[in-house]
Amino acid sequence: MSTLRIPQPVPPVADDCEQLRKAFAGWGTNEDLIISILGHRNAAQRKLIRETYFETYGEDLLKALDKELSNDFERLVHLWTLDPAERDAFLANEATKRWTSSNQVLMEIACTRSSDQLLFARKAYHARYKKSLEEDVAHHTTGEFRKLLLPLVSSYRYEGDEVNLTLAKTEAKLLHEKISKKAYSDDELIRILATRSKPQINATLNHYKDEFGKDINKDLKADPKDEFLALLRSTVKCLVRTERYFEKAARLAINKRGTDEGALTRVVATRAEIDLKIIADEYQRRSSVPLDKAVAKDTTGDYEKMLLAILGHDDV
C-alpha cells in the first residue's frame, strides 16, 4: 500500500513544469514548491514531468535539481524523481563501487523486486552504464558473496502462486542438511534461493520450521559476526518477509547513533508506492511510535519535509 497523497484533480503537467522552473529562478531556490509538486506525484506523473520539462526548457530536470539542491535532500529528490528501474540501476551501480556492506543493497534489489522489475532494472543498468549489472557484480564481489549475489541479480523467477508441496518438503530437508553441515554457500542451497518462486520458497521454509522445529534464520545465526551469514539471513527475509525486512532497515537507520540517512532515504524512496504503508504500520507495532513521528524527530529541514511528504504526513 502506497503512502503517497496525490491532489485531485492533478494539475496539468505543463503547470507543474512551469512551477518547478519558477522554483529554480532568482537568488534562492523555493524548496517548498519543489516538495509540494514532486512529493505528491506518482512515478508515471514524475516521468511525464521530466519529459515535458526537457521538451519545454531543453534541460534535464534531474540536472537542474542536482544543481539547485544539496546534501540528503538532493539525494532523496534525485532518487525519487528517477524512474523506478533507473533508480534501481543507480543504487546497484553505487553498490558495486563500495565495500562489502553494499552487498546488502544488491541483494535487496534482487530479492524484493518482481521478476519484471528486476529485468527492467538490468536493462536500465545496461542503457545507463553501457555494461551489464551482472559483470559489475562479478567484478565487485569475490568468493561466497559472488556465488550468492550473481545468480540473485541474474534471476527471473516464476511469479505465479502454484506451489509444489512435495518439492518443498524435499528442498526443506536439503536446506537443513546443508545448514547442519555449515555448507552455507553450497550450490544447491544457493540454487533454491536464487531460482525458486517466492511462494515456493515460503512453502519450503514453512516445512523447514514444521519439520525441524526452528525458523531457518535461527539456524543461520551460528556466527552473528559472519558477514556472509548475515547476507544469507537478509536474503531469506527479503524473499518471504519483505515488509519486515524494510521495517527493520528503517528502524536501524533511525535508531542508529547519527541517523543513517542513506538507508532511510532508500527505504522511503523505493517502497513509497509499493508497501510503505504496511512497513509504517509494522514500524509502529514494533516501536510504539508512528514512523512519520520518528522521522520528524530524527531529521531536519527540507530533507525532513520531503520524507514526510512522501510518507503522506506533510502536516506533522
Sequence and secondary structure as in RCSB ss.txt:
>XXXX:A:sequence
MSTLRIPQPVPPVADDCEQLRKAFAGWGTNEDLIISILGHRNAAQRKLIRETYFETYGEDLLKALDKELSNDFER
LVHLWTLDPAERDAFLANEATKRWTSSNQVLMEIACTRSSDQLLFARKAYHARYKKSLEEDVAHHTTGEFRKLLL
PLVSSYRYEGDEVNLTLAKTEAKLLHEKISKKAYSDDELIRILATRSKPQINATLNHYKDEFGKDINKDLKADPK
DEFLALLRSTVKCLVRTERYFEKAARLAINKRGTDEGALTRVVATRAEIDLKIIADEYQRRSSVPLDKAVAKDTT
GDYEKMLLAILGHDDV
>XXXX:A:secstr
       SS   HHHHHHHHHHHHSSSS  HHHHHHHHTT  HHHHHHHHHHHHHHHSS HHHHHHHH  HHHHH
HHHHHHS HHHHHHHHHHHHTTS GGGHHHHHHHHHHS HHHHHHHHHHHHHHHSS HHHHHHHH  HHHHHHHH
HHHH     S    HHHHHHHHHHHHHHHHTT TT HHHHHHHHHS HHHHHHHHHHHHHHHSS HHHHT S TT
 HHHHHHHHHHHHHH HHHHHHHHHHHHHHSSS  HHHHHHHHHHHTTTTHHHHHHHHHHHHSS HHHHHHHH  
HHHHHHHHHHTT TT 
